[in-house]
Amino acid sequence: MKFADYREQAESRGSVFQLPVGLVLLIFVAAGGTMEAQSPRELVAEPPVLGAVTQTRKVTGDFISETGPSNAHENSGLLSPGAPCAREDSAFVVDECPMTTSRTDLFGAQGLLPESVAPKTPPVAMNDSSRENSKASVVEPSLTSKPDFNRNPYYKNKLEFSLDGGWLPINIPFVFDVFLGDAYTMTSLRYTLVPVIGSLRWQINDVSGPWILRGNWDLELSGAVTFIPRGPETRYFAWIMGVRRNFVPRHGKIAPYFDGRVGLGGIDAKEPAGVLYAQGQDFTFTVNLGSGVRYNFNPRYSISAGLNWMHISNLYLSEPKFANYGINVYGPMFGINVRIGKPHHHASD
């Protein structure tokens, strides 16, 4: 083959390689033009990357200039808490200046932090007036809390008159036989007692004590007339005295109580008249134990309801001539209470 032929083939091959190189150059030129034509809005929409070398943006009229770490100190016009937002005549709008805090990245370049991760402003020191206002705001709810109603019906040196009436038809053995060495036995004779008790109650202390034991004490002085609709005897008169414990809650008008009273009296005994298992003599002793609840309408008036156990016997004083059998009955008891005198300074009618 001649040299001219080789030359012709080489030139044809060169034209083949020149064509792809030209296409590559055209692609790079087009890509560069596209990057230069990218809109400012797209640049703003790029999220900042924390902890890396980032570029800072500077709003200058209608365009955004980007600078790297080398000229970070020159970007004193970065958006800050006091800097204005984008101009109205700019080609894009920055939404309400969301980037308000600058930061320094790894190489000292100033970047922008979103508000969600921006450092919080330290609290302002409180002066005396603000402290007083804060204390008043804390104390104010306690002033609107529910008052302790039961401070009015129960207080030291309060005097009350009470009238109680009961129906005691249930016969049982003497509950303290275990201490006397006697068996819990009963006779065939059954009683029903109807006591009517008038009492003077003196509250000897104020309400105190923890939780369920919170309350105060009454001293009770009572006179009783007891009717006997069932049994050989017909009536019983007694003088009794004792104490009552009021269990007073902080709120509400209902308060439980427990009381115990002892006394002495006279009964028309029928065993000397030949009635078997009746009482051996007129002079007798009595024991009353009761428990129930009290409802206070107001500091002056209240009612009560509960159970009462009543014992009558002569404490073996009639023996050996007449046996001492005694009476032991219990049943419901109801009462009404009225304050005597002027109210306490805590009370209000």
Number of C-alpha atoms within 10 A of each C-alpha: 5 6 8 9 9 11 11 10 11 12 10 11 11 10 10 11 10 10 10 11 10 10 11 11 11 12 11 11 11 12 12 11 11 11 9 9 9 10 14 15 14 9 13 14 9 8 9 15 13 14 11 11 17 21 19 21 22 16 18 13 12 14 16 16 13 15 17 16 17 10 12 19 13 10 17 10 12 21 22 15 12 7 11 11 18 20 14 11 9 13 13 16 16 16 9 9 15 14 20 18 18 18 14 16 18 13 14 13 22 25 22 25 19 14 12 9 8 14 9 8 6 6 6 6 8 10 8 9 9 11 12 12 11 13 11 11 11 11 11 11 9 10 9 8 8 9 11 11 19 22 18 19 23 24 24 15 14 21 20 19 17 21 19 18 19 21 19 22 18 14 20 17 16 21 11 11 12 10 7 8 8 10 11 12 10 16 14 6 15 18 18 20 26 20 21 20 19 19 20 20 26 21 22 16 15 15 21 14 12 7 11 10 13 15 24 21 24 23 18 22 18 20 17 20 17 18 17 17 14 14 15 19 18 15 18 22 18 20 18 22 19 18 18 21 19 23 23 26 20 18 13 12 16 18 19 18 21 18 19 18 20 18 19 17 20 18 21 18 20 19 20 16 10 10 14 17 20 26 28 30 22 18 19 25 20 22 18 18 17 20 20 18 17 23 17 19 12 15 20 19 16 19 18 22 21 18 18 22 21 21 20 23 24 22 14 15 15 18 12 9 9 18 18 20 22 22 25 25 21 22 19 17 22 19 18 17 21 17 18 14 10 10 17 16 8 12 17 12 8
